[in-house]
Amino acid sequence: MAQVIDLLSWAALLGGGFFYVVGAIGLNRMPDIFTRMHAVSVSETLGVGLMIFGMLLQAGFTLVAVKLIIIVLIMWTTGAVATHALARAALHDGEKPLLADATGALVATDPVSLFPELGVRLATPLKSEIVEEEPVESGAPEDAETLAEAGYGAEEEDANPDAKRPDSADKEGQ
């Protein structure tokens, strides 16, 4: 029975290593940031999963197995969040995904033409891009020009449901 566990463990470890190598090759060979993120996420998901599974087989039912399960859960959660944040930042910076046209050639495609609601979200700045300055007067209300300088240039008040305008708190409080 120990030999079967060792064989399964080695197969899982080698499979995980294979997916990491494929992810590394994909990271270097893919043409744009979105396909590179895909290659890395596949290696992260399958590579980590298989390697942890191989280590779990070797650890048996011990505290080490619990720690390995916690590690894989943390890796899968943080990897998904980081990939989402990176893709959103790339779209916001104007990166255009490469899609194949009718002839099969890769062409930069405007994602807003595919998903119009994305244009509204991309029109508002990320929170990391907004530079907050000290107000001149502590009780002075902000006008539209100050909001536009701070990066709140959307025409509609609820253009981006994720972004909260500083002047909306004043209206809600009244």
Backbone as ProteinMPNN parsed JSONL, in Angstrom:
{"seq_chain_A": "MAQVIDLLSWAALLGGGFFYVVGAIGLNRMPDIFTRMHAVSVSETLGVGLMIFGMLLQAGFTLVAVKLIIIVLIMWTTGAVATHALARAALHDGEKPLLADATGALVATDPVSLFPELGVRLATPLKSEIVEEEPVESGAPEDAETLAEAGYGAEEEDANPDAKRPDSADKEGQ", "coords_chain_A": {"N_chain_A": [[0.822, -1.196, 0.0], [1.99, 1.205, 0.682], [3.705, 1.653, -1.444], [1.927, 2.256, -3.526], [0.823, 4.659, -2.643], [3.16, 6.184, -2.66], [3.696, 6.153, -5.456], [1.394, 7.474, -6.491], [1.739, 9.911, -5.214], [4.193, 10.807, -6.283], [3.403, 11.012, -8.969], [1.504, 13.053, -8.816], [3.104, 15.171, -7.867], [4.958, 15.418, -9.984], [3.154, 16.039, -12.032], [2.188, 18.518, -11.085], [4.575, 19.983, -11.172], [4.971, 19.916, -13.944], [2.809, 21.522, -14.831], [3.599, 23.957, -13.745], [5.928, 24.468, -15.238], [4.812, 24.689, -17.804], [3.238, 26.956, -17.361], [5.253, 28.845, -16.892], [6.526, 28.898, -19.377], [4.374, 29.806, -20.919], [4.053, 32.325, -19.796], [6.249, 33.67, -20.807], [5.897, 33.435, -23.577], [3.364, 34.25, -24.464], [1.309, 36.775, -26.119], [0.059, 39.122, -24.961], [-0.923, 40.903, -21.932], [-3.248, 39.772, -20.848], [-3.485, 37.127, -21.814], [-1.148, 36.151, -20.776], [-1.685, 36.328, -18.049], [-3.636, 34.363, -17.941], [-2.172, 32.032, -18.539], [-0.465, 31.918, -16.314], [-2.354, 31.701, -14.266], [-3.468, 29.193, -14.743], [-1.285, 27.532, -14.274], [-0.889, 28.156, -11.641], [-3.255, 27.316, -10.378], [-3.624, 24.515, -11.109], [-0.99, 23.576, -10.807], [-0.284, 24.195, -8.093], [-2.399, 22.853, -6.84], [-2.025, 20.112, -7.584], [0.575, 19.656, -6.591], [0.257, 20.127, -3.835], [-1.603, 18.114, -3.342], [-0.022, 15.846, -3.831], [1.815, 16.165, -1.722], [0.047, 15.958, 0.414], [-0.684, 13.281, 0.263], [1.702, 12.107, 1.096], [1.898, 13.136, 3.676], [-0.25, 12.131, 5.123], [-2.893, 11.662, 7.589], [-2.39, 14.129, 9.387], [-1.253, 16.951, 11.361], [0.264, 18.399, 9.62], [-1.013, 17.954, 7.185], [-3.342, 19.451, 7.524], [-2.249, 22.005, 7.61], [-1.21, 22.129, 5.007], [-3.58, 22.105, 3.515], [-4.666, 24.554, 4.324], [-2.732, 26.238, 3.232], [-3.11, 25.783, 0.44], [-5.706, 26.757, 0.109], [-5.333, 29.475, 0.733], [-3.522, 30.193, -1.295], [-5.076, 29.751, -3.636], [-7.163, 31.574, -3.227], [-5.892, 34.145, -2.951], [-4.564, 34.24, -5.386], [-6.63, 34.381, -7.293], [-7.813, 36.826, -6.597], [-5.675, 38.608, -6.987], [-5.219, 38.277, -9.742], [-7.632, 39.235, -10.782], [-7.51, 41.927, -9.924], [-5.214, 42.794, -11.288], [-6.02, 42.465, -13.974], [-8.145, 44.264, -14.074], [-6.818, 46.682, -13.55], [-5.148, 46.757, -15.779], [-7.011, 46.983, -17.892], [-8.077, 49.438, -17.176], [-5.91, 51.085, -17.576], [-5.859, 51.19, -20.268], [-5.095, 49.015, -21.792], [-5.64, 46.737, -24.422], [-7.346, 43.795, -25.119], [-6.12, 41.095, -27.122], [-7.769, 39.781, -29.822], [-8.842, 37.295, -32.155], [-9.387, 38.049, -35.559], [-11.534, 37.763, -38.491], [-9.794, 36.6, -40.301], [-8.037, 35.289, -38.719], [-5.929, 36.601, -37.645], [-4.341, 38.269, -34.918], [-5.836, 40.971, -33.288], [-5.918, 44.072, -31.667], [-8.573, 44.695, -29.548], [-11.22, 46.808, -28.676], [-12.482, 46.659, -25.509], [-14.747, 47.949, -24.615], [-16.461, 48.141, -26.761], [-17.388, 45.571, -26.895], [-18.506, 45.175, -24.352], [-20.506, 47.444, -23.268], [-21.158, 48.504, -20.715], [-18.788, 48.358, -19.369], [-17.331, 50.542, -20.177], [-18.354, 52.672, -18.695], [-17.484, 52.032, -16.137], [-14.718, 52.105, -16.516], [-14.339, 54.752, -16.992], [-14.199, 56.121, -14.633], [-11.763, 56.924, -12.168], [-9.36, 54.717, -10.594], [-9.151, 54.071, -7.076], [-6.557, 54.281, -6.207], [-5.463, 56.115, -7.911], [-6.374, 58.583, -7.252], [-5.462, 61.578, -5.915], [-5.393, 62.795, -2.788], [-5.794, 65.923, -1.404], [-5.01, 68.28, 1.159], [-7.732, 70.069, 2.484], [-8.398, 73.567, 1.984], [-10.099, 75.162, 3.533], [-11.709, 73.863, 6.318], [-14.508, 73.537, 6.502], [-15.528, 74.047, 4.0], [-17.638, 73.438, 1.24], [-17.298, 71.057, -1.438], [-16.982, 71.884, -4.824], [-18.124, 71.346, -8.237], [-15.932, 71.684, -9.924], [-13.715, 71.151, -8.304], [-14.241, 68.472, -7.752], [-13.952, 67.397, -10.329], [-11.219, 67.827, -10.75], [-10.197, 66.094, -8.869], [-10.698, 63.733, -10.045], [-13.263, 62.819, -10.344], [-15.094, 62.703, -12.752], [-17.373, 61.738, -13.969], [-20.45, 61.996, -15.69], [-23.052, 61.149, -14.908], [-24.531, 60.695, -11.706], [-24.544, 58.177, -10.506], [-22.744, 56.659, -12.05], [-20.638, 54.838, -11.787], [-21.079, 52.189, -9.806], [-19.303, 51.233, -7.937], [-17.677, 53.304, -7.166], [-17.602, 55.877, -4.812], [-18.848, 59.022, -4.526], [-17.488, 61.978, -3.093], [-19.288, 64.038, -2.519], [-21.708, 62.789, -2.223], [-22.2, 61.876, 0.324], [-22.913, 64.146, 1.696], [-25.43, 64.692, 0.618], [-26.89, 62.466, 1.389], [-26.939, 62.703, 4.133], [-28.621, 64.84, 4.614]], "CA_chain_A": [[0.0, 0.0, 0.0], [2.889, 2.358, 0.747], [4.235, 1.901, -2.78], [0.872, 2.881, -4.314], [0.768, 6.054, -2.182], [4.359, 6.852, -3.189], [3.523, 6.347, -6.896], [0.412, 8.54, -6.685], [2.35, 11.16, -4.754], [5.164, 11.243, -7.286], [2.68, 11.409, -10.168], [0.908, 14.377, -8.548], [4.193, 16.154, -7.785], [5.469, 15.637, -11.338], [2.111, 16.759, -12.765], [2.227, 19.91, -10.634], [5.78, 20.583, -11.744], [4.717, 20.092, -15.376], [1.958, 22.696, -15.037], [4.397, 25.148, -13.465], [6.804, 24.705, -16.392], [3.952, 25.18, -18.879], [2.891, 28.334, -17.008], [6.432, 29.699, -17.092], [6.696, 29.062, -20.828], [3.284, 30.66, -21.362], [4.318, 33.685, -19.336], [7.24, 34.259, -21.707], [5.562, 33.338, -24.992], [2.057, 34.824, -24.825], [1.491, 38.101, -26.708], [-0.405, 40.276, -24.196], [-1.017, 40.703, -20.485], [-4.396, 38.961, -20.49], [-3.155, 35.726, -22.054], [-0.101, 35.801, -19.807], [-2.364, 36.067, -16.778], [-4.313, 33.073, -18.06], [-1.157, 30.978, -18.433], [-0.005, 31.846, -14.932], [-3.428, 31.225, -13.389], [-3.596, 27.75, -14.929], [-0.199, 26.869, -13.552], [-1.077, 28.353, -10.203], [-4.351, 26.481, -9.899], [-3.327, 23.091, -11.248], [0.325, 23.277, -10.246], [-0.37, 24.185, -6.628], [-3.319, 21.789, -6.438], [-1.402, 18.795, -7.703], [1.723, 19.529, -5.688], [-0.257, 19.98, -2.475], [-2.192, 16.776, -3.252], [1.087, 14.904, -3.663], [2.348, 16.289, -0.36], [-0.968, 15.438, 1.333], [-0.567, 11.824, 0.276], [2.867, 11.752, 1.9], [1.717, 13.563, 5.068], [-1.262, 11.339, 5.814], [-3.821, 12.434, 8.423], [-1.621, 14.766, 10.452], [-1.36, 18.412, 11.41], [0.902, 18.89, 8.4], [-2.039, 17.931, 6.148], [-4.215, 20.608, 7.766], [-1.491, 23.188, 7.189], [-1.148, 22.124, 3.545], [-4.899, 22.512, 3.017], [-4.759, 26.006, 4.548], [-1.857, 26.884, 2.242], [-3.721, 25.745, -0.897], [-6.844, 27.677, 0.113], [-4.803, 30.838, 0.668], [-2.951, 30.393, -2.638], [-6.147, 29.865, -4.634], [-7.925, 32.814, -2.999], [-5.093, 35.333, -3.279], [-4.266, 34.223, -6.822], [-7.803, 34.868, -8.023], [-7.981, 38.253, -6.308], [-4.589, 39.343, -7.64], [-5.452, 38.249, -11.185], [-8.731, 40.163, -11.064], [-7.02, 43.301, -9.744], [-4.282, 43.079, -12.373], [-6.79, 42.615, -15.212], [-8.905, 45.514, -13.987], [-5.872, 47.787, -13.697], [-4.693, 46.781, -17.178], [-8.1, 47.56, -18.684], [-8.209, 50.85, -16.822], [-4.78, 51.795, -18.176], [-6.03, 51.252, -21.719], [-4.658, 47.798, -22.485], [-6.715, 46.135, -25.203], [-7.097, 42.37, -25.341], [-5.941, 40.658, -28.503], [-8.734, 38.783, -30.264], [-8.657, 36.917, -33.551], [-10.392, 38.561, -36.489], [-12.061, 36.747, -39.412], [-8.684, 35.914, -40.974], [-7.247, 34.57, -37.721], [-4.855, 37.455, -37.14], [-4.633, 38.893, -33.635], [-6.095, 42.387, -33.414], [-6.307, 44.703, -30.408], [-10.009, 44.943, -29.58], [-11.7, 47.679, -27.607], [-13.439, 45.89, -24.713], [-15.977, 48.72, -24.43], [-17.367, 47.803, -27.861], [-17.986, 44.279, -26.562], [-19.262, 45.326, -23.115], [-20.664, 48.893, -23.08], [-21.162, 48.897, -19.294], [-17.4, 48.455, -18.938], [-16.879, 51.902, -20.45], [-18.738, 53.528, -17.571], [-16.59, 51.722, -15.018], [-13.355, 52.52, -16.832], [-14.278, 56.212, -17.051], [-13.882, 56.652, -13.305], [-10.404, 56.507, -11.781], [-9.182, 53.81, -9.474], [-8.896, 54.798, -5.836], [-5.122, 54.513, -6.083], [-5.072, 57.223, -8.77], [-6.907, 59.837, -6.741], [-4.558, 62.224, -4.967], [-6.17, 63.595, -1.857], [-5.068, 67.074, -0.902], [-5.58, 68.888, 2.362], [-8.637, 71.17, 2.131], [-7.978, 74.895, 2.424], [-10.982, 75.451, 4.652], [-12.241, 72.585, 6.746], [-15.94, 73.452, 6.326], [-15.916, 74.478, 2.654], [-18.154, 72.342, 0.404], [-16.569, 70.862, -2.691], [-17.78, 72.193, -6.001], [-17.951, 70.423, -9.364], [-14.587, 71.819, -10.48], [-12.813, 70.424, -7.413], [-14.485, 67.049, -7.97], [-13.358, 67.024, -11.62], [-9.768, 67.779, -10.568], [-9.872, 64.913, -8.081], [-10.897, 62.545, -10.852], [-14.666, 62.436, -10.39], [-15.576, 63.414, -13.913], [-18.517, 61.082, -14.588], [-21.605, 62.875, -15.831], [-24.134, 60.663, -14.075], [-24.128, 60.579, -10.308], [-24.292, 56.775, -10.171], [-22.122, 56.049, -13.23], [-19.892, 53.674, -11.331], [-21.611, 51.844, -8.492], [-18.217, 50.938, -7.002], [-17.037, 54.543, -6.728], [-18.456, 56.731, -3.989], [-18.48, 60.418, -4.696], [-17.409, 62.634, -1.79], [-20.426, 64.898, -2.248], [-22.919, 61.998, -2.009], [-22.424, 61.744, 1.758], [-23.612, 65.354, 2.135], [-26.822, 64.608, 0.21], [-27.534, 61.421, 2.167], [-27.05, 63.158, 5.514], [-29.621, 65.896, 4.741]], "C_chain_A": [[0.867, 1.262, 0.0], [3.464, 2.687, -0.637], [3.201, 2.58, -3.673], [0.766, 4.357, -3.934], [1.976, 6.818, -2.706], [4.232, 7.12, -4.692], [2.529, 7.468, -7.188], [0.987, 9.901, -6.294], [3.348, 11.686, -5.781], [4.477, 11.706, -8.568], [2.073, 12.803, -9.987], [1.988, 15.454, -8.499], [4.774, 16.45, -9.173], [4.446, 16.382, -12.195], [2.07, 18.23, -12.377], [3.436, 20.65, -11.171], [5.627, 20.839, -13.238], [3.878, 21.346, -15.62], [2.691, 23.989, -14.703], [5.331, 25.48, -14.625], [5.99, 25.255, -17.564], [3.553, 26.63, -18.604], [4.054, 29.285, -17.214], [6.695, 29.928, -18.577], [5.62, 29.989, -21.376], [3.489, 32.108, -20.969], [5.301, 34.392, -20.271], [6.781, 34.333, -23.157], [4.258, 34.026, -25.395], [2.193, 36.293, -25.224], [1.044, 39.284, -25.852], [-0.62, 39.895, -22.735], [-2.149, 39.76, -20.107], [-4.126, 37.476, -20.725], [-2.025, 35.263, -21.139], [-0.703, 35.509, -18.442], [-3.072, 34.724, -16.806], [-3.317, 31.927, -17.888], [-0.69, 30.814, -16.993], [-1.1, 31.312, -14.022], [-3.654, 29.722, -13.543], [-2.494, 27.03, -14.165], [-0.365, 27.014, -12.053], [-2.157, 27.426, -9.666], [-3.992, 25.001, -9.944], [-1.982, 22.718, -10.63], [0.296, 23.191, -8.734], [-1.252, 23.035, -6.168], [-2.69, 20.413, -6.488], [-0.217, 18.622, -6.753], [1.27, 19.367, -4.233], [-0.893, 18.595, -2.3], [-1.103, 15.716, -3.075], [1.695, 14.966, -2.273], [1.357, 15.777, 0.68], [-0.917, 13.917, 1.408], [0.609, 11.374, 1.136], [2.66, 12.074, 3.384], [0.739, 12.683, 5.817], [-2.204, 12.241, 6.612], [-3.081, 13.007, 9.623], [-1.887, 16.267, 10.441], [-0.728, 19.039, 10.173], [-0.126, 18.94, 7.26], [-2.991, 19.11, 6.302], [-3.51, 21.88, 7.307], [-1.386, 23.273, 5.667], [-2.481, 22.542, 2.931], [-5.097, 24.009, 3.199], [-3.914, 26.753, 3.517], [-2.514, 26.904, 0.873], [-4.935, 26.668, -0.953], [-6.387, 29.128, 0.019], [-4.246, 31.132, -0.729], [-4.046, 30.585, -3.683], [-6.922, 31.164, -4.464], [-7.12, 34.034, -3.412], [-4.735, 35.384, -4.758], [-5.42, 34.765, -7.637], [-7.994, 36.372, -7.813], [-6.906, 39.076, -7.019], [-4.77, 39.378, -9.151], [-6.564, 39.214, -11.575], [-8.261, 41.617, -10.964], [-6.076, 43.698, -10.876], [-5.022, 43.287, -13.693], [-7.568, 43.93, -15.202], [-7.988, 46.722, -14.166], [-5.37, 47.891, -15.138], [-5.767, 47.371, -18.083], [-8.224, 49.051, -18.432], [-7.082, 51.682, -17.427], [-4.838, 51.815, -19.701], [-5.508, 50.049, -22.479], [-5.856, 47.19, -23.213], [-6.394, 44.666, -25.428], [-6.953, 42.057, -26.826], [-6.947, 39.558, -28.804], [-8.493, 38.493, -31.741], [-9.768, 37.51, -34.405], [-10.819, 37.43, -37.429], [-10.951, 35.969, -40.107], [-7.817, 35.114, -40.012], [-6.1, 35.375, -37.158], [-5.292, 38.096, -35.817], [-4.734, 40.399, -33.796], [-6.49, 42.922, -32.049], [-7.767, 45.124, -30.511], [-10.395, 45.816, -28.399], [-12.742, 46.919, -26.792], [-14.76, 46.624, -24.504], [-16.963, 48.436, -25.562], [-18.045, 46.459, -27.613], [-18.908, 44.376, -25.353], [-19.42, 46.81, -22.809], [-20.649, 49.336, -21.622], [-19.746, 49.008, -18.732], [-16.856, 49.855, -19.159], [-17.201, 52.854, -19.325], [-17.8, 53.289, -16.394], [-15.164, 52.202, -15.275], [-13.218, 54.044, -16.872], [-13.926, 56.821, -15.707], [-12.523, 56.128, -12.871], [-10.433, 55.467, -10.669], [-8.863, 54.622, -8.224], [-7.411, 55.117, -5.668], [-4.656, 55.687, -6.934], [-5.512, 58.576, -8.24], [-5.957, 60.38, -5.673], [-5.403, 63.121, -4.069], [-5.282, 64.706, -1.306], [-5.759, 67.6, 0.346], [-6.502, 70.026, 1.951], [-8.144, 72.484, 2.715], [-8.789, 75.314, 3.633], [-11.662, 74.148, 5.029], [-13.733, 72.456, 6.48], [-16.412, 73.801, 4.937], [-16.451, 73.292, 1.857], [-17.378, 72.262, -0.898], [-17.488, 71.173, -3.861], [-17.445, 71.227, -7.133], [-16.548, 70.49, -9.938], [-13.579, 71.067, -9.619], [-12.991, 68.928, -7.593], [-13.858, 66.585, -9.282], [-11.847, 66.933, -11.511], [-9.355, 66.544, -9.802], [-10.116, 63.63, -8.852], [-12.334, 62.076, -10.908], [-15.326, 63.171, -11.537], [-16.78, 62.772, -14.564], [-19.717, 62.013, -14.592], [-22.74, 62.453, -14.901], [-23.63, 60.473, -12.662], [-23.8, 59.14, -9.938], [-23.676, 56.033, -11.35], [-21.358, 54.79, -12.859], [-20.393, 53.31, -9.945], [-20.529, 51.528, -7.476], [-17.59, 52.203, -6.435], [-18.033, 55.372, -5.936], [-17.957, 58.157, -4.118], [-18.454, 61.081, -3.332], [-18.624, 63.502, -1.482], [-21.714, 64.119, -1.996], [-23.212, 61.822, -0.517], [-23.176, 62.96, 2.283], [-25.09, 65.26, 1.79], [-27.573, 63.566, 1.036], [-27.79, 61.88, 3.595], [-28.145, 64.187, 5.701], [-31.014, 65.356, 4.668]], "O_chain_A": [[0.508, 2.266, -0.615], [3.682, 3.854, -0.963], [3.571, 3.409, -4.505], [0.633, 5.212, -4.809], [1.849, 7.961, -3.146], [4.616, 8.192, -5.16], [2.789, 8.32, -8.038], [0.749, 10.906, -6.962], [3.344, 12.873, -6.107], [4.909, 12.677, -9.188], [2.125, 13.631, -10.897], [1.795, 16.543, -9.042], [5.048, 17.605, -9.497], [4.81, 17.249, -12.989], [1.932, 19.096, -13.24], [3.335, 21.808, -11.577], [6.095, 21.858, -13.746], [4.19, 22.141, -16.506], [2.426, 25.02, -15.322], [5.506, 26.652, -14.959], [6.43, 26.183, -18.242], [3.533, 27.447, -19.524], [3.86, 30.415, -17.664], [7.048, 31.035, -18.983], [5.906, 30.858, -22.199], [3.14, 33.017, -21.722], [5.182, 35.597, -20.494], [7.23, 35.207, -23.897], [4.077, 34.351, -26.568], [3.083, 36.987, -24.733], [1.603, 40.371, -26.0], [-0.513, 38.729, -22.355], [-2.023, 39.015, -19.135], [-4.51, 36.648, -19.899], [-1.969, 34.09, -20.772], [-0.295, 34.57, -17.759], [-3.104, 34.021, -15.796], [-3.592, 30.963, -17.172], [-0.537, 29.691, -16.51], [-0.814, 30.549, -13.099], [-3.997, 29.048, -12.571], [-2.747, 26.033, -13.488], [-0.025, 26.112, -11.288], [-1.986, 26.818, -8.609], [-4.051, 24.314, -8.924], [-1.852, 21.667, -10.004], [0.793, 22.226, -8.153], [-0.909, 22.323, -5.224], [-2.809, 19.635, -5.541], [-0.036, 17.549, -6.177], [1.835, 18.564, -3.49], [-0.75, 17.972, -1.248], [-1.247, 14.8, -2.266], [2.053, 13.934, -1.705], [1.759, 15.228, 1.705], [-1.083, 13.334, 2.479], [0.515, 10.363, 1.831], [3.181, 11.372, 4.25], [0.876, 12.5, 7.026], [-2.302, 13.438, 6.343], [-3.13, 12.458, 10.724], [-2.647, 16.775, 9.617], [-1.156, 20.106, 9.734], [-0.108, 19.873, 6.456], [-3.403, 19.706, 5.306], [-4.129, 22.739, 6.679], [-1.465, 24.362, 5.099], [-2.503, 23.259, 1.93], [-5.643, 24.669, 2.314], [-4.337, 27.783, 2.991], [-2.487, 27.934, 0.199], [-5.166, 27.304, -1.981], [-6.992, 29.923, -0.7], [-4.48, 32.21, -1.276], [-3.954, 31.481, -4.522], [-7.3, 31.791, -5.453], [-7.622, 34.877, -4.155], [-4.615, 36.471, -5.325], [-5.209, 35.532, -8.578], [-8.304, 37.099, -8.757], [-7.203, 40.126, -7.589], [-4.503, 40.402, -9.779], [-6.457, 39.925, -12.574], [-8.581, 42.437, -11.824], [-6.138, 44.825, -11.366], [-4.683, 44.195, -14.451], [-7.635, 44.623, -16.217], [-8.343, 47.677, -14.856], [-5.189, 48.993, -15.656], [-5.458, 48.182, -18.956], [-8.449, 49.832, -19.356], [-7.278, 52.852, -17.753], [-3.966, 52.391, -20.35], [-5.484, 50.069, -23.709], [-6.959, 47.141, -22.668], [-5.299, 44.328, -25.876], [-7.592, 42.684, -27.671], [-6.977, 38.53, -28.129], [-7.999, 39.345, -32.481], [-10.94, 37.481, -34.028], [-10.497, 36.267, -37.185], [-11.14, 34.806, -40.464], [-6.957, 34.345, -40.442], [-5.372, 34.897, -36.29], [-6.465, 38.42, -35.629], [-3.845, 41.035, -34.362], [-7.296, 42.311, -31.347], [-8.154, 45.825, -31.446], [-9.955, 45.593, -27.271], [-13.791, 46.565, -27.329], [-15.784, 45.992, -24.244], [-18.174, 48.483, -25.349], [-19.163, 46.237, -28.078], [-19.963, 43.743, -25.32], [-18.555, 47.391, -22.153], [-20.177, 50.432, -21.318], [-19.532, 49.683, -17.724], [-16.001, 50.309, -18.398], [-16.413, 53.751, -19.024], [-17.374, 54.234, -15.731], [-14.482, 52.654, -14.355], [-12.108, 54.569, -16.794], [-13.404, 57.935, -15.654], [-12.174, 54.99, -13.183], [-11.399, 55.359, -9.913], [-8.359, 55.741, -8.319], [-7.057, 56.121, -5.049], [-3.564, 56.21, -6.709], [-5.064, 59.61, -8.735], [-5.69, 59.725, -4.665], [-6.038, 64.071, -4.527], [-4.18, 64.465, -0.813], [-6.953, 67.381, 0.549], [-6.107, 70.872, 1.148], [-7.552, 72.519, 3.794], [-8.237, 75.767, 4.636], [-12.137, 73.414, 4.162], [-14.198, 71.34, 6.247], [-17.621, 73.849, 4.711], [-15.801, 72.248, 1.796], [-16.868, 73.264, -1.397], [-18.648, 70.761, -3.873], [-16.564, 70.38, -6.985], [-16.017, 69.477, -10.392], [-12.682, 70.413, -10.15], [-12.01, 68.184, -7.59], [-13.291, 65.494, -9.342], [-11.242, 66.05, -12.119], [-8.281, 65.994, -10.046], [-9.779, 62.547, -8.373], [-12.603, 61.018, -11.476], [-16.038, 64.152, -11.324], [-17.19, 63.22, -15.635], [-19.97, 62.726, -13.621], [-23.319, 63.28, -14.196], [-22.467, 60.138, -12.437], [-22.887, 58.895, -9.149], [-24.05, 54.892, -11.623], [-21.439, 53.783, -13.563], [-20.154, 54.054, -8.994], [-20.792, 51.548, -6.274], [-17.031, 52.178, -5.338], [-19.179, 55.544, -6.353], [-16.792, 58.453, -3.852], [-19.302, 60.788, -2.49], [-18.964, 63.691, -0.314], [-22.717, 64.711, -1.597], [-24.369, 61.637, -0.139], [-23.984, 62.84, 3.204], [-25.931, 65.696, 2.576], [-28.749, 63.75, 1.351], [-28.779, 61.47, 4.202], [-28.579, 64.408, 6.831], [-31.977, 66.117, 4.759]]}, "name": "protein", "num_of_chains": 1, "seq": "MAQVIDLLSWAALLGGGFFYVVGAIGLNRMPDIFTRMHAVSVSETLGVGLMIFGMLLQAGFTLVAVKLIIIVLIMWTTGAVATHALARAALHDGEKPLLADATGALVATDPVSLFPELGVRLATPLKSEIVEEEPVESGAPEDAETLAEAGYGAEEEDANPDAKRPDSADKEGQ"}
